[in-house]
Amino acid sequence: MCHPWLAAGVAGFLGVVVTREVVPVLRREERDAPLAQGLLGTGLRTWFRGRLDPLVDALLAAGIRADWVTAVQFGISGLCGVAYARGWLFTAGWLLLTGGTLDVLDGAMARKCGAASARGAFVDSVVDRYGECVVFLGLAVHLRDGWALWAVLAAAFGAFMVSYTRARGEGLGVACAIGLLQRPERYVIIGGGSLIGSLAAHLTCAPAAAYGLLVGGVLAVAVLANVTALQRAAAIVRQLA
């Protein structure tokens, strides 16, 4: 059953938010400097962190600890995987974007209250890896009956290689955080594709629209994540030569 009027209202609200908040940031960044870090660029990342600052202050004032937020993030990632496995794409998209937001939030909270540590960074990285694994597992279950399963596997492989190349490089004394598609971009492409696809399916009463946009997002991540891993590998090899 489709709900075109409800979908139109949600789409209109999101359109206003993007036009009011995001478009000016993208225009300033295009005018001032090229993308410096990933497809999202430094300007958009800085804007997003700035929007989270009041929430960081409120949570710290309420006595909420950063590691609690990390635990909640892991729980949301698990729910996201279940939602993808059940085919609840709109819910899964929101959960994925929420998990990505919490990933930024816990680090900002730790830095602001002076609790940032190697232990916290390690735990956060482990939670990120497990959370992303659960999300890809849910996608694999949802898309298990077609060729798109291979796109999910390629996207998961690329995502983990992006993290591995950076970690291995840092283990050898070489810092390398460059690349087109880092974790925030993966959240935005797959989560945003799920949301937009679900809205398109309700607007047109064509369920295939949701499937097509989701698979398109997964394919984009599969290609760009592996390109990013190779970018990092090449940069590290050059520095070690």
C-alpha positions as CSV (number, residue, x, y, z in Angstrom):
1,M,0.0,0.0,0.0
2,C,1.4,3.4,-1.0
3,H,1.0,6.7,0.7
4,P,1.8,9.4,-2.0
5,W,0.5,12.4,0.0
6,L,2.5,11.5,3.1
7,A,5.6,10.8,1.0
8,A,5.1,14.1,-0.7
9,G,5.0,15.9,2.7
10,V,8.1,14.2,3.9
11,A,9.9,14.8,0.6
12,G,8.9,18.5,0.7
13,F,10.2,18.9,4.3
14,L,13.5,17.3,3.5
15,G,13.8,19.4,0.4
16,V,13.4,22.6,2.4
17,V,15.9,21.5,5.0
18,V,18.5,20.6,2.3
19,T,17.9,23.9,0.4
20,R,18.1,26.0,3.5
21,E,21.0,24.3,5.3
22,V,23.1,22.2,2.9
23,V,23.0,24.0,-0.4
24,P,24.6,27.3,0.9
25,V,27.4,25.2,2.5
26,L,28.1,23.4,-0.8
27,R,28.1,26.7,-2.7
28,R,30.6,28.3,-0.3
29,E,32.9,25.3,-0.5
30,E,32.8,25.2,-4.3
31,R,33.7,28.9,-4.3
32,D,36.4,28.8,-1.6
33,A,38.1,25.5,-2.1
34,P,37.8,22.2,-3.8
35,L,36.7,19.1,-1.9
36,A,39.5,18.4,0.6
37,Q,38.3,15.3,2.3
38,G,36.1,12.7,0.8
39,L,33.0,13.4,-1.4
40,L,31.3,15.3,1.4
41,G,34.2,17.8,1.7
42,T,35.5,19.6,4.8
43,G,32.9,22.4,4.7
44,L,29.9,20.0,5.0
45,R,31.6,18.0,7.7
46,T,32.4,21.2,9.7
47,W,28.8,22.5,9.2
48,F,27.4,19.2,10.5
49,R,29.6,19.1,13.6
50,G,28.6,22.7,14.3
51,R,25.0,21.7,14.2
52,L,25.7,18.9,16.7
53,D,27.5,21.2,19.2
54,P,24.3,22.2,21.2
55,L,23.4,18.5,21.5
56,V,26.9,17.7,22.7
57,D,26.6,20.4,25.4
58,A,23.1,19.2,26.4
59,L,24.2,15.6,26.7
60,L,27.3,16.4,28.7
61,A,25.3,18.7,31.0
62,A,22.9,15.8,31.6
63,G,25.7,13.6,32.7
64,I,25.6,11.4,29.6
65,R,29.0,9.8,28.8
66,A,30.5,9.3,25.4
67,D,30.8,5.5,25.8
68,W,27.1,5.3,26.5
69,V,26.5,7.0,23.1
70,T,28.8,4.5,21.5
71,A,26.8,1.6,23.0
72,V,23.5,3.2,21.7
73,Q,25.1,3.5,18.3
74,F,25.9,-0.2,18.2
75,G,22.3,-1.0,19.2
76,I,21.0,1.2,16.5
77,S,23.3,-0.5,13.9
78,G,21.8,-3.8,15.0
79,L,18.3,-2.5,14.5
80,C,19.3,-1.1,11.1
81,G,20.6,-4.5,10.0
82,V,17.3,-6.1,11.1
83,A,15.3,-3.4,9.3
84,Y,17.2,-4.0,6.1
85,A,16.8,-7.8,6.4
86,R,13.0,-7.3,6.8
87,G,12.8,-4.9,3.8
88,W,11.9,-1.8,5.9
89,L,14.0,0.5,3.9
90,F,12.7,3.8,5.1
91,T,13.2,2.8,8.7
92,A,16.7,1.3,7.9
93,G,17.7,4.5,6.1
94,W,16.9,6.7,9.1
95,L,18.6,4.3,11.5
96,L,21.7,4.2,9.4
97,L,21.9,8.0,9.3
98,T,21.2,8.2,13.0
99,G,24.0,5.7,13.7
100,G,26.3,7.8,11.6
101,T,25.3,10.9,13.6
102,L,26.0,9.1,16.9
103,D,29.4,8.1,15.6
104,V,30.3,11.7,15.2
105,L,28.6,12.7,18.5
106,D,30.5,10.3,20.8
107,G,33.8,11.5,19.5
108,A,32.8,15.2,19.9
109,M,31.6,14.5,23.4
110,A,34.8,12.7,24.4
111,R,37.0,15.6,23.1
112,K,34.9,18.3,24.6
113,C,34.9,16.9,28.1
114,G,38.6,15.9,27.9
115,A,37.9,12.1,28.0
116,A,39.3,11.3,24.6
117,S,41.8,8.4,25.0
118,A,43.5,5.6,23.0
119,R,41.2,3.1,24.8
120,G,38.1,5.1,23.7
121,A,39.3,5.4,20.1
122,F,40.0,1.7,20.0
123,V,36.6,0.7,21.4
124,D,34.9,3.2,19.0
125,S,36.7,1.7,16.0
126,V,35.7,-1.9,17.0
127,V,32.0,-0.9,17.5
128,D,32.1,0.9,14.1
129,R,33.4,-2.3,12.4
130,Y,30.9,-4.6,14.0
131,G,28.0,-2.1,13.4
132,E,28.9,-1.8,9.7
133,C,29.2,-5.6,9.5
134,V,25.6,-6.0,10.8
135,V,24.3,-3.4,8.4
136,F,25.9,-5.2,5.4
137,L,24.6,-8.5,6.7
138,G,21.1,-7.1,6.7
139,L,21.5,-5.8,3.2
140,A,22.8,-9.2,2.1
141,V,19.7,-10.9,3.5
142,H,17.4,-8.4,1.8
143,L,19.1,-8.7,-1.6
144,R,20.0,-12.4,-1.3
145,D,17.9,-13.6,-4.2
146,G,19.5,-11.6,-7.0
147,W,22.8,-10.4,-8.5
148,A,22.7,-7.4,-6.1
149,L,24.0,-9.7,-3.4
150,W,27.4,-9.6,-5.1
151,A,27.3,-5.8,-5.0
152,V,26.7,-5.9,-1.2
153,L,29.7,-8.3,-0.8
154,A,31.9,-6.0,-2.9
155,A,30.7,-2.9,-0.9
156,A,31.4,-4.7,2.4
157,F,34.9,-5.8,1.1
158,G,35.7,-2.3,0.0
159,A,34.5,-0.7,3.2
160,F,36.7,-2.9,5.4
161,M,39.7,-2.5,3.1
162,V,39.3,1.3,3.4
163,S,39.6,0.9,7.2
164,Y,42.3,-1.7,7.0
165,T,44.7,0.2,4.7
166,R,44.5,3.2,7.1
167,A,45.0,1.1,10.2
168,R,47.9,-0.9,8.6
169,G,49.5,2.3,7.3
170,E,49.3,3.9,10.8
171,G,50.8,0.7,12.2
172,L,53.8,1.3,10.0
173,G,54.1,5.0,11.0
174,V,52.3,6.4,7.9
175,A,49.1,8.5,8.5
176,C,46.7,8.3,5.6
177,A,43.1,9.5,5.8
178,I,42.6,10.5,2.1
179,G,40.1,9.0,-0.3
180,L,36.8,9.6,-2.0
181,L,34.5,7.4,0.1
182,Q,35.1,7.2,3.8
183,R,32.6,6.1,6.4
184,P,30.4,9.2,6.5
185,E,30.0,9.0,2.7
186,R,28.9,5.4,3.0
187,Y,26.3,6.3,5.5
188,V,24.9,9.1,3.3
189,I,24.9,7.1,0.1
190,I,23.3,3.9,1.4
191,G,21.1,5.6,4.0
192,G,20.1,8.4,1.8
193,G,19.4,6.0,-1.1
194,S,17.1,4.0,1.2
195,L,15.2,7.0,2.2
196,I,14.8,8.6,-1.2
197,G,14.0,5.2,-2.7
198,S,11.2,4.6,-0.2
199,L,9.7,8.0,-0.8
200,A,9.9,7.5,-4.6
201,A,8.2,4.2,-4.2
202,H,5.3,5.8,-2.3
203,L,5.1,8.8,-4.6
204,T,4.8,6.6,-7.7
205,C,3.3,3.5,-6.1
206,A,6.1,1.5,-7.7
207,P,8.0,-0.6,-5.2
208,A,10.7,-1.2,-7.8
209,A,11.9,2.4,-7.3
210,A,13.0,1.7,-3.8
211,Y,14.9,-1.4,-4.9
212,G,16.5,0.4,-7.8
213,L,17.8,3.3,-5.7
214,L,19.0,1.1,-2.9
215,V,20.9,-1.2,-5.3
216,G,22.3,1.9,-7.1
217,G,23.6,3.2,-3.8
218,V,25.2,-0.1,-2.9
219,L,26.8,-0.3,-6.3
220,A,28.2,3.2,-5.9
221,V,29.7,2.2,-2.5
222,A,31.1,-1.0,-4.0
223,V,33.0,0.9,-6.7
224,L,34.1,4.0,-4.7
225,A,35.1,2.2,-1.5
226,N,37.4,-0.1,-3.4
227,V,38.8,2.9,-5.3
228,T,39.4,4.6,-2.0
229,A,41.2,1.6,-0.6
230,L,43.5,1.6,-3.6
231,Q,44.0,5.3,-3.3
232,R,45.2,4.8,0.3
233,A,47.3,1.8,-0.6
234,A,49.1,3.7,-3.3
235,A,49.7,6.8,-1.1
236,I,51.1,4.6,1.7
237,V,53.4,2.7,-0.7
238,R,54.7,6.0,-2.0
239,Q,55.5,7.2,1.5
240,L,57.2,3.9,2.5
241,A,59.3,3.8,-0.7
